[in-house]
Amino acid sequence: MILKRTRLLLTAAGMLMLWGVEVSIPSAAETSDATKVVVKDFKFMPTPLTVKAGSTVTWTNKDDDVHTVVSDTGAFKSGAMDTNDSYSFKFDKPGTYHFTCSLHPRMVGTIVVQ
Amino acid sequence: MSDESLLSRRNALKCMAYGGAGTLFALSGGVLAPIDLAMAAGDSKGAAKLGRPLFVQISDTHIGFNKEANPDVNGTLTQTIDIVNGMAEQPALIIHTGDITHLSKPAEFDTAQQLFSRLRTTEMHTVPGEHDTSDATVTEYFNRFGKASGNKGYYSFDHAGVHFIGLINVLQFKPGGLGTLGADQLAWVAADLKGRSSSTPIVVFAHMPLWTIYEPWGWGTGDADQLLPQLRRFGSVTVLNGHIHQIVQKVEGNMTFHTARSTSYPQPAAGVGSGPGPLKVPSDQLAAMLGITSVSVVKHPSTLALSDTALA
């Protein structure tokens, strides 16, 4: 279910891009506490990011290069994100989630879900 | 624009076309000698003296890339293919060392395959780059190129007495680390080499460098130290990679390590800037920053010297 929702969000982001509109954070109606991570200069910012359980986190790539977001445990995984592409994942369970960019494995980040 | 700057721009574009070309490997007396492809094509008689053209290495075509560093990657790949097709004697094989596509999209793979279909040499062997396996399901590359390896990504074959080993080091990234081959693949290599004569010329090809060029950018393979000792007993070993979009070469004993240029866009030298992204080069600096690789005619890989020569 979460997977399906994420795909829908990605599709929506793609359509917005087609219209030349800045990709925005998914609708707040979907989540209780939307938050975002910017991918810039081969870094995830901010990290660690602390959010409430039920939050949807959106990563947006602001680099010229392609990046991905891949959970160390396989809990979530984006496809390749080109410049200005976004990926979203809803964190239902509290915990500490480490992730990396599979194209540039030195890029690491953490989401803390409370 | 003056005539002089037009000329310089033309030279720069010409240089980019040459810089984007692949590398020809000629088999001469049982050993391999890399030759810059553009120069080999331009001097077909001279190149022919080196031996039979065995294969051409093409790398990092990044079909789908459309940023400022090169808005026409299809065009530069087409130019590369034209150079290969123009060779007086066609190489038996083409080896693509990965990053065929930029975003692992089906349409990008389709375009790449359409472009490759123009090659007169039809036998092409590939290994994937991390850009080819970045789709969430990691299926697009294997749907098209997985057959040779039973969808494992690693395989071997023989041609003209040379043993070729294709390896995959882009799937098991460790966070904060380098590329990884993994225990299964390393065990397979050991079995593949077992009982093979040490006089067999070996060519190993993978996308990421199989020796550490720059660890902070992940330009290396974490467990290559378990691969290379297995190759040391062989008299002629050539290790080919792409990934870093520039030529870096090292000779160690009987092993020659060579990373190929990209046909798409340059990347910065190790550690220059925030990361290994596309390098935007002003056209008036292109000739100085790209360049051709000079030809070295040698009898043995351990004595060969490839050096880059800037055109301006």
Interface residues (C-beta under 8 A of the other chain):
Chain A: D41 F42 K43 D63 D64 D65 V66 T68 D72 K77 S78 G79 A80 D82 T83 H98 T100 S102 L103 H104 P105 R106 V108
Chain B: K67 A69 H102 L103 S104 K105 E130 H131 S134 D135 A136 F173 K174 P175 G176 G177 L178 P216 W217 G218 S274 G275 P276 G277 P278
